Amino acid sequence: MSKSFDYDLIVLGAGPGGYVAAIRATQLGMKVAVVERDKPGGVCLNVGCIPSKALIDQARIFHEADMLTAMGVSVDKSGLNYKKVFLKSRSAANQLSKGVQFLMKKNKIDYIEGSASFTTAHTIAINGQSAITGKNVLIATGSRPAEIRGFEFDEKQVISSTGALMLESLPKRIVILGAGAIGVEFSYIFSAFGVEVTLVEMLSRILPQEDPEASELVAKSFIKQGVKIKTSTKALSCDKSKEALKITLEGPDGTRETLVADKLLVAVGRTPNSEGLGLEKIGVQLEKDGVKVGDYYETAVPGVYAIGDLIKSPLLAHVASKEGEVAVEHMAGHATITKIDPDSIPFATYCEPQVASFGRNEPMLKSTGTAYEKAVFPYRGIGKAVAVEKADGFVKILFDPATKEILGCSITGSEATELIHEILLAKKAELTLEDIATMIHAHPSLSEGVMEAARAAEGWAIHM
């Protein structure tokens, strides 16, 4: 480390991008400080990925308790105390946040509580007062739920994803604006616990970034569960009263209707936390989606990097973590790639059935005129899926007809978010579909669906 700086690296933000980058930097011999104004773990651990998955798991258990009736067991679900569900989700978040603190201490990272801002490209003020210097600075300040005019959060009636996670009691009726991963996951949670859910999406289908057949399967499952879905529909206004909310919608044919609900969850995206950092002062360039970066996620200011929700990349914790690793490896002279390959990013939605994907889907390939073929294997052909009553789903692999290169994959069904990685690893390792098809898979296992889809691509699926 140069004697002119306090640290080799100062990381702004202790979320999954920031703390992972900090730990990787120490492994590469750098002296590191992390500045965080809230809790270690960022949105993901505290009010995002982790508590939401705790709620989803408890919602699944509660919802599937009805299956015990097939065994002759009488189930009385009337005693649900949602506050206990909430507290269990908070326990998971708090445990992992403390784990992040432990990891930083273990790796001899200086953890500084406070708000950070640049005074120069290499000088960071803490709470506008004391300052520290760093040879490199990594900005990993994340994002917050996006607001839309007329539907501003009060976190009482009109709530964000954060507000939804902090509810200690369930509403009777909820309207959810936005049917991306967040809106769909909360639709599953609330519906499974018996809440009347209406899911509203401006585009023509829910999960609009996913495979159309995946969207259709999830929609059918949700409708069967009691969720009301309104696609190609705009929310026009929201009128509040002490008793309830009145949300006016406009459907695809221009017809208007007013829904009455106890809560309105707005899940229409996120806004980067770029304000108050003094970025303009040091010459960091901003664009519509946040901070502009080049190779290795370095900004226009040498030695200043930005990652995660702050830049134009998928708003995913694992993406932020990998971007942080790429950035610090470049700082330390160990760079192997300049940026993440977009086709190598796994996407996961943790509803029931789960949805997972990577690479390009059919609409994307068609829009670019790319030649492709597809192999689809249904979950109903997987022995274990039938045995455990999880036969709704499919594995779809898209591939180049000439070279058999894997172009993309979508899995919808039980444990899809785990299964996706076998095919992604095969793509990353430049394996062929034949390699997957001929590898022995345990029977019975859901992963046999991956094997059979690869065999279908080769023209010899056994169980279809």
Phi, psi and omega in degrees: 000138176295136181294346181279354180237149175289326185222154170288327183213133170246126179254127177262104181113131182248034174280190182296339173281311185291310185289327177294317178298319181297315180295317179298322180296319179293325177297333180266012173090014182267149173270127193229143170235143175240131178249126182223131182269347182237239182250146175302140181106343176063199180301316186306305184284326189265316182221046182205243188310309189288303180298327179294323179288329174296318178295317180300317181295318179291325176297319179298314181299315180297315183293318184279356176301333178298337180294341179294338179297333178293342178264005181086010181270131176276127183244122176251109183261012186287344184270017182303127174246097187295335179299326178292325175297313178302313183296326178293322178293323179291326179297318178297316181296315182294321179298316182286328176297318176295327177297322177295318177301316179298316181298320179293320178294317180301323181268013175058041176267131177283119182258122185241122178274131179150173178267133183256148173208149180281136166253327167221177181298339183239010181235126182244122175274141178252117184055032177073009185236261183300150185231150173232157181240149180217141176297323176230150175229130177248119180267118182223054188272359170071208185213177178223161180302136180282140176258153173236146185300134180090350181228039183294147182289133164244355179059018173243303176255313176261111190242154174267180175299325176298313179298323179295322179290336183264005177294134178256355174216156184269139171286162175281322183225137177221140171252133180243121177265121180106117183247036168282195184302317183294311180297321180291318179297317178291328175300316179296312182303305185295318181296318180298330178271006174096007179282143174283115187246133169240121183255122186244131180223133179291326181279179191281350179207159175286162185044058188296342179272352183264175178303134181304323179291328175294315178301316182296318181294317179295318179300315179298318179297317180295316180298320177298327180281346177112001179285133175268126184246129178234105179259168185050039186232135180253143172269122184266319184202165179221116179254128182259145169215172180295329185278316187196175175255147173240115184250121180265129182242155174236120183279179184298335180264009180088355179290138180254147174214156180242125178260145176251130182213163176272329180222150172236117177261121179259114182230070187246022179125188183222157182244129181294142178273077183252353183282153173076005181266348183076029184295318180298327182299325184259359175097012175289131183272136178251149174226183186305320184266013178125223184273136178275130180229162176246213179300147180062014179065029176272137178282185177292347179262115181305133178088354178247122184240159177217142184218173170073214183296348182283344184238176181279086176205165180304137184278073184227139182301318183290334175291315179301318180300313182292321178299320178298319178297316179300316182296311184287330176294326175293316179302322185271002179077025180242023186295136176244335176224159180269329178203163177291138172286119182304328181285355180260005184269121175278138175250141184218134174237124192259048172269192171236117001285153178289156176230132178217148182200167168205165177071210184259141177262181185298314177302322179296314181294320179294322182294334180259001180069023181282130177290135179204161169233163180228150174235126183235131175235126183280148177299332182295346176268001179261120183306314183293322180301319178291318183299322182261013176060044177231051189272002177272117178154179179198158170247123180238122177246128176256134186213159177287124184295335182274313186259346185067017175296136178285122181262332181181168180207144174225130176236129176235126181145185181303132177059025179302324183291344174267317185296330186303332188286337177296316182287324178295319177297320178299318179296314182297323181275002181059038174279164179263165174297329177297325179299318178290317184298326185263355177284136180288127176249142181298142176240133356271138175209153177294334181295345175298335176295325176294314179300315182292325176295320177294322177293323177298321177297329179273354177090019181215044174299138184273316190259038180213000000 
